[in-house]
Amino acid sequence: MRVFVTGATGFVGSAIVRELIDAGHQVLGLARSDAGAKSLTAAGAQVQGGDLDDLESLRTGAAQSDGVIHTAFSHDWSKFAESCEMDKRAIEALGSVLQGSDRPLLVTGGLAVLAQGRPATEDDPPYPVSASYPRASEATADALGARGVNASAVRLPQVHDQVKQGLITYLVALAREKGVSAYIGEGLNRWGAVHVLDAAHLYRLALEKHEVGARYHAVAEEGVPLRDIAEVIGRGLKVPVVAMSPEGAAAHFGFLAQFVGMDLRGSSVQTQERLGWRPTGPGLIADLEQMRYF
């Protein structure tokens, strides 16, 4: 297949590009800079210039491809609602080209707020879009599916290697800035996790299966306690590990406060059965222990 990948120079997207090429697929990657274009060319991919705001470039890339993997997202937390709206428009533009064909569109979602008190499963529907939760990637894919687009979704937990770890990357930066590594309450809430290479492998398997309306969970570890995460960050940075009260969380964590107290567990039992996906990469704590903190 010739696959158009948005976010192709990003953390997850660049791993997907390598996974696809190693499996014999051709890749057309979206790049917004000369440096990004050079990295894609070096990886063996072709380049489509543009970014998420350039809807015509997105449509052009999709039109030239047998399938699309959409991983790009603007992680500007000060403009989260605007980033979500940009993501929605991008998905709609990609879908407009694929409508009426069997060519798959694979979008990216997350585990946040899908379930509390239990692991989220693939059967859980997307959380309703609202002013308080504006992320609409899955809801947009579902709407496209109703209009004849072969759309499906991959839900990501904390994606990690020894350099980046999703939201935990921000926790490391915060601990470095404030001189303490913190969690809320007893820190028993847990976050799901997956190594970036395992996530990339799942995207390829999901694309090749291209099952309409499917939801896949790229979860290798169902949940790692936040206290364990805070403790390994504290050891790495050589700073104290402290428990924060829920009342003091907002002042300390900023935008992260809405996530740090959440249980973001996820199950991938169905995904593993349907795709034959078997994660083999290092665990989250192992990667955090091997980070270069200074």
N, C-alpha and C positions, 0 to 999 in steps of 0.2 A: 504493500500500500504506500501511497504518497500521503504523508500526514502533515497537516498544518498545525504547528504548536505555538500557542501564545504563551508569553512568559518563558520563552525558550532559553533565555539567558539567565533566568532566576535560579534559585536554590533547587526547587523541585523540578522545574522545567528543564534545566540543563541535564539533570540525571535522566529524565524521560527521553531527551534527544539521544543520549548515548545508548540507552536501553533499546530504543527503536532501531537505530542504525546497526547495532550489534546483532539484532534479530533479522536484519535484511530489509527493513523498510527504508524508504526514502523520506527525508524530513525537510519541510519548508518551515523555517523558524522566524517568528516575528522579532525584529530588532529595532530599537529606537535610537541607537548610537553606532558610530563607526567601530567602537571597541566591541560592542555586542555583535555586530556583523562579523568582525574578524574572528571572534571566539566561535561563532557558529560555523564559519567556513573551515576553521581549524578542526572542528569536530566532525566534519564531513557532511554538514547540512547546507541547504540552500537558504537564501535570505530573502525575506519579505520586509522591506522597510516600513516603519510605522509604529504606532502605539495604540492604546485602548481608546483614545479620543478620535483616532483616524478610522472612522467606520468604513470608509471606502477601501482602505488598505486591508481591513479585516475581511470584507466581502471578497476582495480580489484573492486573498490567500486561500479562503475557503473554496472559492470557485475552481482553483487550480489543484484541489486535493481530493483524495478518496475518503478522507475523514479528518476530524478536527479534535484536538485536545486543548481545552481552555484552562490554563493555570494562572494566567496573568491576573493580578489584583494590586491596586494601589494601597499600600499599607501605611497610609497617613492617618493615624488614629485621631488627629485633631479634625479631620474632615471625613469621618467614617461614613456618614450618610451620603455624601457626595461620591465617595469611592464606590459605595454599593450601587448607586444610580448609574455610574459609569460602567460598572460590571454588567448590570442589567442590559444597558444599551448595546454593549459589545456582544453579549450572548444573543440578543435579538438579531443583530446584524449578521452574525455567523449563521444563525438558524434560517434567516431569510433566503440564503443561498442554497442551503441543504434541503429545504422543504420539498416534499414530494419525491425524494430519492431515498435510497437505502443507506446513503453515506452517513456514518455515525458522528454525533457531536457528544463529546464527553466533557462535562463541566465539573467544577470543583466546589465542594461544600465542606462543612465542618460538623463537629459533634456538639457544639455549644447549644445548651438549652433544649436539646432533643428529649432528654430524660433526666430526671433527678431521682436518686435513691436506687437506681439500677443501671446497668449498662445499656446504652442506646443500641438498638438493633436496626438492621436494614428495613424492618417493617415499619419503623417509626417514620411518619410523614414529615416533610419539611416544616420547620417552625413557622407559624404565620408571620408574614411580613407586616411590620408596623413601624411607627416612629421610633419606638424603643429598640426594635430589632429590624433594621432596614436591609439586611443581607437577603437578596432575592435570587441567588444563582439557581437553586433547585426549583423554586417556584416558577422561575422563568423557563427553565428546561421543561418542566411539566406542561406549561402552557404551550410551548412549541410542539411538544409531543402530541397534544390534542389537535394541532394543525398539520400533522403529517411529517414532523421532523423526528428522525431516529435519535432521540436524545436520552442520555443517561447520566448518572452522577457518581463521582467518587468522593466520599467524605473522609477528610483527613483529621487525624489527631495531632499531637505534637510531633512534627517530623524532624529527625535529628541526624547529625553525625558529630564529629568532634569539633566542628566550627559553629554550627547553628542548631537550634533546638526549638523552633517555633516561638511561642510566647515566652518560653524559658530564657531565650536570648535576652529579652527585655528584663527579666528578673535578675539575670547576671549583671546587666548594666546598672540596674537600680541598686543592687547590693554593693557594687563597686562605688557608686556615687554616694550612697548614704552610710556606708561603713558597717552595715548589718545585713544579714540574709534573713528574711522574714517569711512567716506563714501566718495564717489566720486560725485562731482558736487552737485546737489540738493538731491541726494539719493532717487530719485523717482523710479529707477529701482527695480523690485520685484523678489523675489525668492519663488518658490513653496515649500511646506513643508508637512510632514506627520509624525504623531506619530509612533514610532517604532512598537507598537503592532498592529496598523492598517495596516502597511506595511506587517507585518508577516501574518496577516489574508488574505491579498490579495494574497500573494505567495501561500498560501494553496488553495484558491479558483481557482487560475490560474492553479495550478498543477492538481487539480481534474478535471477541464474542459478539460485540455490538447488539446487545439485547435491549430492545426499546423499553424505556421507562425504568430500567434497573437502577438500584442503589447499591453501591459497594462500599464496604468499610475497610480502609487501609489501616487496620489496627493489629499490631503485633503483640503489644502488651495492653491488656484490658484497662489497667489503671495503676499508676505509680503514685504513692502518697506524696502530697505536697511537702510534708515534713521531711521526707527522705530527700526530695529535690533540694529543699532549702539547706539541709545539712551538708550535702556534697558541694553545693555552691559555697557555703561558709568555709569548708575545708580548703577548697580551691583558692579562694580569695584571702584566706586567713583572717576572716572577720567573724564576730559573734553571730550565733543563730538565735533569733528571738521569736516569740509568739506575739502576734498582734491581736488586739481585741477587734471584733467586728466594727466597733465605733471608731477606732483609730485607723482602720484600713484605708479609707478614702484618702486621708491626708498623706499616708505613707506611699501607697501604691499608685495613686493617680488613676489613669485609665485602666490599669491592670486590676484594680480592685474588683471590678465586676466579674472577673474571671477567677481570681486567686481563691475565692471562697467556694467556687463551683465544683461540683463533681462532674468531670468530663470523661466518664468511662464509656467504653464502646466495645461491643462484641463483633467479631468478624467470622463467626461460625458459618453463617450462610454464604458469605463471600468465599471463604476457603473451599466450601463444598462445591459451589457453582463454578468457580474458576480454577480450582486446583492450585490455588495460591498458598505457598508455604513460606512465611517470612523466616529468614535465616541470619539477618544482620545482628550486630551487637545491640544490647538493650540500652535504654535511655541512661540509666545510672552509669553503666560502663563507659558510654561516650562522654558523659559529664566528668567522670573521673580522669579522662585522658585529655581534657581540654587544656589549652595553654591560656591560663587566666591572666597572665601578665605579659 
